[in-house]
């Protein structure tokens, strides 16, 4: 017997109107009408609710309705597929989260695309090299201490400076995300905010990079 016929039969046996049945299932009476006319079918969850309301098993309720049986079979299979897809997505997200967390400040390409890191702007004192009274091309700058905030948080970065800076511009404003340097701009000492200048050396000081030297540290402490 078709599901629509079964539904109408059991509803009438209990003496309920479509509206009364709809209230018990927390759906609209139009939904009940659509089921009884065969325009739509209830999903698996609603079939469980219907069998509970009518106090019969689902097998009794849908027996003889091949279309409904096939629909339930498809729904169950699709739910399994959705669960597998969801589990895969969760696994990938978790894996990427761990990867980006473990490898941040270790590789500039990882940092560049790390969604958990933000772009920062810091200030640096650059080394000066003279030859015949002229400043040599300042690229690349290696292991430069870039002060990221007024509290002494710094990052040791390597970047290219392009053309040599003017004699009074041996300082830089550095926009970076972890080890990835997006851009730099040569500036004068006076262009650096005072609160940063108070935590910077006006003259470049070279700190040899040791094996275990972190790239992210507090400049108030010896890196």
C-alpha positions as CSV (number, residue, x, y, z in Angstrom):
1,X,0.0,0.0,0.0
2,X,1.3,3.4,-0.9
3,X,2.7,5.6,1.9
4,X,0.2,8.4,1.1
5,X,-2.7,5.9,1.6
6,X,-1.2,4.5,4.8
7,X,-0.7,8.0,6.2
8,X,-4.3,9.0,5.5
9,X,-5.6,5.7,6.8
10,X,-3.9,5.9,10.2
11,X,-4.6,9.6,10.6
12,X,-8.3,8.9,10.1
13,X,-8.2,5.9,12.4
14,X,-7.1,8.2,15.2
15,X,-9.7,10.8,14.2
16,X,-7.2,13.5,13.5
17,X,-7.4,16.3,11.0
18,X,-4.4,17.2,8.9
19,X,-3.9,20.2,11.2
20,X,-4.0,18.1,14.4
21,X,-1.4,15.7,13.0
22,X,0.7,18.5,11.8
23,X,0.8,20.0,15.3
24,X,1.9,16.7,16.8
25,X,4.8,16.6,14.3
26,X,5.6,20.3,14.4
27,X,5.0,20.8,10.7
28,X,2.4,22.7,8.7
29,X,-0.9,21.1,7.6
30,X,0.2,21.9,4.0
31,X,3.1,19.5,4.6
32,X,0.7,16.7,5.7
33,X,-1.5,17.5,2.7
34,X,1.5,17.2,0.3
35,X,2.4,13.8,1.8
36,X,-1.1,12.5,1.5
37,X,-1.4,13.6,-2.1
38,X,2.0,12.0,-3.0
39,X,3.6,15.3,-4.1
40,X,6.4,14.9,-1.5
41,X,7.7,12.3,0.9
42,X,8.7,12.6,4.6
43,X,12.4,12.1,5.3
44,X,13.7,9.3,7.5
45,X,13.5,11.4,10.7
46,X,9.9,12.3,10.0
47,X,9.0,8.7,9.3
48,X,10.3,7.8,12.7
49,X,8.1,10.5,14.2
50,X,5.1,9.3,12.3
51,X,5.6,5.6,13.3
52,X,5.8,6.8,16.9
53,X,2.7,8.9,16.7
54,X,0.7,6.1,15.0
55,X,2.3,3.5,17.4
56,X,3.4,1.2,14.5
57,X,6.8,0.1,13.1
58,X,8.3,1.8,10.1
59,X,8.2,-1.5,8.3
60,X,4.4,-1.6,8.7
61,X,4.1,2.0,7.7
62,X,6.0,1.8,4.4
63,X,5.4,-1.8,3.4
64,X,4.3,-2.0,-0.2
65,X,5.6,1.5,-1.2
66,X,8.6,0.7,-3.3
67,X,9.2,4.3,-4.1
68,X,9.4,5.2,-0.4
69,X,11.7,2.2,0.3
70,X,14.1,3.3,-2.4
71,X,14.0,6.9,-1.2
72,X,14.9,5.8,2.4
73,X,17.7,3.6,1.0
74,X,19.1,6.6,-1.0
75,X,18.8,8.9,2.1
76,X,20.7,6.4,4.2
77,X,23.4,6.1,1.6
78,X,23.7,9.8,1.1
79,X,23.9,10.4,4.9
80,X,26.8,7.9,5.0
81,X,28.5,9.8,2.1
82,X,28.0,13.1,3.9
83,X,29.5,11.7,7.1
84,X,32.5,10.5,5.2
85,X,32.9,13.9,3.5
86,X,32.4,15.8,6.7
87,X,35.0,13.6,8.5
88,X,37.5,14.2,5.6
89,X,36.9,18.0,5.8
90,X,37.4,17.9,9.6
91,X,40.6,15.8,9.1
92,X,42.0,18.2,6.5
93,X,41.2,21.3,8.6
94,X,42.7,19.8,11.7
95,X,45.8,18.7,9.7
96,X,46.3,22.2,8.2
97,X,45.8,23.8,11.6
98,X,48.5,21.6,13.1
99,X,50.8,22.2,10.1
100,X,50.5,26.0,10.1
101,X,50.9,26.0,13.9
102,X,54.1,23.8,13.9
103,X,55.8,25.5,10.9
104,X,55.0,29.1,11.6
105,X,58.2,31.3,11.7
106,X,60.1,28.5,10.0
107,X,59.4,29.0,6.3
108,X,58.4,32.2,4.6
109,X,56.1,30.5,2.1
110,X,54.2,28.7,4.9
111,X,53.9,32.0,6.8
112,X,52.7,33.8,3.6
113,X,49.7,31.6,3.3
114,X,49.1,30.9,7.0
115,X,45.5,32.0,7.7
116,X,46.2,32.1,11.5
117,X,48.9,34.7,11.2
118,X,48.4,38.5,10.6
119,X,50.4,41.1,8.8
120,X,52.6,43.2,11.0
121,X,54.5,46.4,10.6
122,X,57.9,46.8,12.3
123,X,60.9,49.0,12.3
124,X,64.6,48.1,11.8
125,X,68.0,49.7,11.9
126,X,70.0,48.6,8.9
127,X,73.7,48.1,8.5
128,X,75.7,50.8,6.7
129,X,78.5,50.0,4.3
130,X,80.6,52.6,2.6
131,X,82.8,52.5,-0.5
132,X,84.4,55.6,-1.9
133,X,82.1,57.7,0.2
134,X,78.9,56.1,-1.3
135,X,76.5,53.7,0.3
136,X,76.6,50.3,-1.4
137,X,73.5,48.6,-2.6
138,X,71.7,47.3,0.6
139,X,70.3,44.1,-0.8
140,X,69.9,41.6,0.6
141,X,69.7,42.4,4.3
142,X,70.2,39.2,6.3
143,X,69.1,38.4,9.9
144,X,67.9,41.9,10.6
145,X,66.1,42.6,13.9
146,X,62.7,44.1,13.2
147,X,60.9,45.6,16.2
148,X,57.3,44.7,15.8
149,X,55.8,46.5,18.8
150,X,56.6,49.0,21.6
151,X,57.0,46.1,24.1
152,X,60.2,44.8,22.5
153,X,58.7,41.9,20.5
154,X,61.0,41.4,17.5
155,X,61.5,39.1,14.5
156,X,64.8,38.3,12.9
157,X,64.2,38.7,9.1
158,X,66.0,38.5,5.8
159,X,64.8,40.7,3.0
160,X,65.8,42.6,-0.2
161,X,66.0,46.3,-0.1
162,X,66.3,47.1,-3.8
163,X,68.2,50.3,-4.5
164,X,70.6,51.6,-1.9
165,X,69.1,54.0,0.6
166,X,70.0,57.7,0.9
167,X,72.8,58.4,3.4
168,X,70.4,59.4,6.2
169,X,67.9,56.6,5.6
170,X,69.6,53.5,7.1
171,X,66.3,52.5,8.7
172,X,63.3,50.7,7.4
173,X,59.6,50.2,7.9
174,X,59.0,46.5,7.3
175,X,55.6,45.0,6.5
176,X,55.7,41.2,7.1
177,X,53.7,38.1,8.0
178,X,56.0,35.9,10.0
179,X,59.1,35.4,7.9
180,X,57.4,36.5,4.8
181,X,58.3,40.1,4.0
182,X,55.7,41.8,1.8
183,X,57.5,45.1,1.4
184,X,60.0,47.5,3.0
185,X,60.6,51.2,2.8
186,X,63.7,53.1,3.7
187,X,63.1,55.9,6.2
188,X,65.0,58.3,8.4
189,X,65.5,57.9,12.2
190,X,63.0,60.7,12.9
191,X,60.3,59.0,10.9
192,X,60.2,56.1,13.3
193,X,57.7,56.6,16.2
194,X,59.3,57.7,19.4
195,X,58.0,54.8,21.4
196,X,59.8,52.5,19.0
197,X,63.0,54.5,18.9
198,X,63.3,54.2,22.6
199,X,63.6,50.4,22.2
200,X,65.9,50.5,19.1
201,X,69.6,51.1,18.5
202,X,70.3,54.1,16.4
203,X,73.4,52.4,15.1
204,X,73.2,49.0,13.6
205,X,74.6,46.2,15.8
206,X,75.3,42.8,14.5
207,X,74.2,39.8,16.6
208,X,75.7,36.5,15.3
209,X,73.0,34.0,14.7
210,X,73.5,30.9,16.8
211,X,72.1,27.5,16.0
212,X,69.3,27.7,18.6
213,X,68.6,31.4,18.2
214,X,64.9,32.0,17.8
215,X,63.6,34.2,15.0
216,X,60.8,35.5,17.2
217,X,61.9,36.9,20.6
218,X,61.8,39.8,23.0
219,X,64.5,42.3,22.1
220,X,64.7,43.4,25.7
221,X,66.4,40.1,26.3
222,X,69.5,38.9,24.5
223,X,68.4,37.0,21.4
